[in-house]
Amino acid sequence: MSGGLTLDDVRAAADRIGDAVVRTPTMYSKTLSQITGADIWLKFENLQFTAAYKERGALNALLHLNEEQRARGVIAASAGNHSQGLSYHGTRLSVPVTIVMPKPTPTVKIMQTEAVGGNVVLEGETFDEAYAHARKLEAELGLTFVHPFDERNVAAGQGTVALELLEDVPEIETLVVPIGGGGLISGMGTVAKAMEQRIDVVGVQARLYPSAYARFKGEDLPSGGDTLAEGIAVKSPGTYTSTIIDKVVDDMVLVEESHLEEAVALLLQIEKTVVEGAGAAGLAAILAHPAKFRGRKVGLVLCGGNIDTRLLANVLLRDLARSGRIARLRLHLQDRPGALFKIMREFNAHNVNILEIYHQRIFTNLPAKGLVTDIECEARDRAQIESLVSTLRQRGYSVSAVELN
């Protein structure tokens, strides 16, 4: 559906979806505010039933269907949160839902979608191929296509996030909103710009996928790579949403993967809440560009919490490594009895705990009687590790830290 987006559209969507979605809490984060220098309020959209805001737009689109469309069913191409939100509410409303996903889609995402009632069809190796097949099935079967972002009713539903946030905290001065295809920021920005007070709307994208940023800034930037924020890894922003973004967005910023990882870890450690990479993008923007937000009253949307548990574990361990609490030290030793024992005594003296030891005798550039030992260890803080390294070097050992990229 084309046409502009208005505050009345969003308010109508709020009335339409009612209490079928969770009115998620908005809470002030004292600790994150102290860390960043901005006053930060968090909107916990990761507490939706399917753990993402996408339910709002999907449900609003479903409620616009006529009886014939409901009976035939809907179809979408998605390997993410849109598939779960559409499937959950479609099943609840007795509307058949078909989701086309690329064949390499992780099994957990397929299972999560099927668990809430979606019929999953695997087609193609990429999202574009899955999308093309979904459009083909739409025509062949007479289904209604529900776009994950580039559609007025979907964007209006997403805008209800801002209605709730600004009702809870009317003094907000800046909204920082993740951008993939642009549905969320289109809806939220429309609400923000209709308020009496000035509210700046700042979009954030992963540097690996700067499609909306490049368009907004008039730059030519490549998109691609493995980003933690796969929920906003979109190579082309929506056509419809781009027209709205031009009207309601004041600025956009990019964030590195390290900032996304830090934000995910901080939200778990400080707020005790699990977010996916895209859900942490707003906080990542403040960590990456502190001067831009310092002293401002900022609203952030934790837009999703669907992250693979193994990936989350890796993010947390990498964060411990960056903070200096976990380290991998590489030492050159002589291959002789007692060499490792002497090293262990120094670790014990500095109260540094050893997690793993890796001996490498063959594939080194050392003499035949030499070996390389990597020791993963944990300590109270970076200073404790540095004190151990200093002592080892004083004892004549060659020591280096293996750094994260």
Disulfide bonds with the S-S distance in Angstrom:
none
